[in-house]
Amino acid sequence: MKKPSATLAAIALTAMALTSCGGSKPATLQEAGVPYQDVVDPVKELRALCDNSKFYCGVGEGTSTKQQTAREQSDATARRELTIQVQSLVKTKLKDSFVNTPEDEGSIATMRRLEVIAELELSNVIVQDTKLQYNEKEGKYRVYTLVSTPKESVGKTLKDKISNDQALKDAAVTKVFLDIVDAELDK
């Protein structure tokens, strides 16, 4: 009589082993404590985490049936947003400094050079936080990523580029631009 119960126990253990070896099941939002439909705006939530006095931040979103792909998309989108934001800010600040200068060939050439310089490659970009969601109904992951770079790092990169450009270095306006960069980044 002990043989049928031993057989049942062996079958139960085998079934458990087979179902648990099939790979990890994606975590549901309910398991994470965040129902999918209750997440109003993770982008706003992540933006609120950014210390705007010290950092420039970007938020990205990625959606895929594969978690890693969604993470990569989200990270790339956040970095792209951050780069566009910083470059736009730098271009605006540099252009604003030329508002009261006469439009001669020298100032136009200098402005074109500054636009090229504003095309910064950001360094020290770090992932501050991520939010992961899984929608069982669609079978898709949605990942939101917050990335940031210190304003100080952007200022140093910009100063280095301006200082290393011989035409700007020779121009009398270099000091003015460096002061503007310092003042704007300290805000």
N, C-alpha and C positions, 0 to 999 in steps of 0.2 A: 504493500500500500504506500510505502514511502516513495516508490519509484515515480508515480504520477505527479506528486507534489514537487519532487526534485526536477522532473521534466518541465513542469510549469514555471518553476523558478528560473531554470536555465533559459527558457523561451522568453520570459519577461526581461531577464538581464540582457539577452541578445538583442531584443527589440529596443531596449533603452540605449544600448551601445550603438546600434545602427542609426537611430534617430539623432543622437547627440554627435555623431561623427560626420554628419552631412554638412558641416560648416555652421558658422554662427548665423543665427537668424538676426536680421536687422532689428535694432531697438525701435520700438514704436514710440510715438510721441507720448502716449499714455504712460508707458513705462518710464519715460524720462520726466513725467510729471507736467508735460506741456502739450495739451491737446492741439492738434494742427490748426483747427479753426480758431483757437483762442489766441494765437500769436498774431497780434494786430499789426505791428510793424517792427520787425527785428532790426531793420536799418536804423530807425530812430533810436532804438534801445542801444545799439552799438555806438552810434554817433554821440550819444549822451555820455559814454564812457571816455571819450577823448578829452584830454586836457588841452584845450585850444590855446592856452597861454604859453605852452612849451612845445607843442607838437602840431604838425600838419597831419591830417588823417584822411583816409579813404575807406569806403565800405564797398564791398563787392558781393555779388550773389552768383551762385552756380547751381544748376539743377541737372541731375542725371540719375539713371538707374544704378550707377556705380558710385559709391560714396567717394572714392578717391578722385574720380573725374569731376564730381561736383565740387570737391575741395580745391582742386587745381583751377577750375573755372572761376570760382569765387576769389581765390587769391590773385589770379591774373587780372580780374576785373577791378579788384580793390587797388592793386598797384597802378593800374592804368588810370583810374580815377584820381589817385593821389598825385601822380605825375602831371596830369592835365591841370589839376587844381593849382599846384605849386608853380608850374610854368606860366599859367595864365596870370597868377598873382604877381610874379616877378616881372613879366612883360608889362602889365598895367602900371606897376610902380615905376619902372624905368621910363615908360612913355610919359607918365605924369610929370616926371622930372624935366622933360623936354618941352612942356607946354609953353613956357614963357621964353624959349630960345628962338632966335630968328631962323627961318627955314633956309639955310644955305647948304651948299653941297657938303660941307664938312659935318654939319649936324645931322643931315640925312644919312650920310655914310656911317656916322657914329651910331645912329639909331639902328640902322640895319645890322651893324656888328653886335649891338646889344641884344637884338632879337635872337641872333644866333647863340649868343652867350646864355640867354634865358632858357635855351633848350637843355636843361640840366639833366644829367643822369643822377638820380637820387641814390644816395648811399645810406647805410644804417636804417633801412626799412625793416621793421619788425612786425610780426603778427601779434596784435594786442589781445584779440579775443575772437572766438568763432561761435556761431550758433548752428546746431545741426538739427534738422527736422527730417522725418521719414513719413511719407504718406503711403500707408498700406494700400489704399484704394488704387492709387496710380502706380505704386511700386517704385517711387522715385525719392531720392534724397534731395534736400534743398539745404545748401550751406551758405551762411552769411559770414563774411570775414572782415574784421577791422584791422587795417594796417596803419602804421604811423612812422614818421621820421622826425627827429628833433629839429626845431626851427634853427637852432644853433648850427647844426650840421649843414643845413641848406645855405645858411648865411656864409659859412666857411667855404663851401664849394663855389658859391657865386663870387665871393671875394677872390678866391684863387683864380677862377676863370678870367675875371676882369684884370687882375694883376698880371696874368700871364699873356694877355693879348697886347702885343707891342704897340699897336696903333692907339689903343685906349690908354695904355700906360703912359705914352708920350702926350696924350691929350690932357689939357688942363682940367678936364671934367672928371677925371678918375677919382680924385679925392671926394668930390661931391657925390659921386655914385656910391662910393664906399660908405660915406656918412648916411646916405639915404637907406642903404641896405641895413646898416646897423639900427637906424631909427625905426624902420618898418618891422624888422624882425624882433625888436624889443617890445613891440605893442602886444 
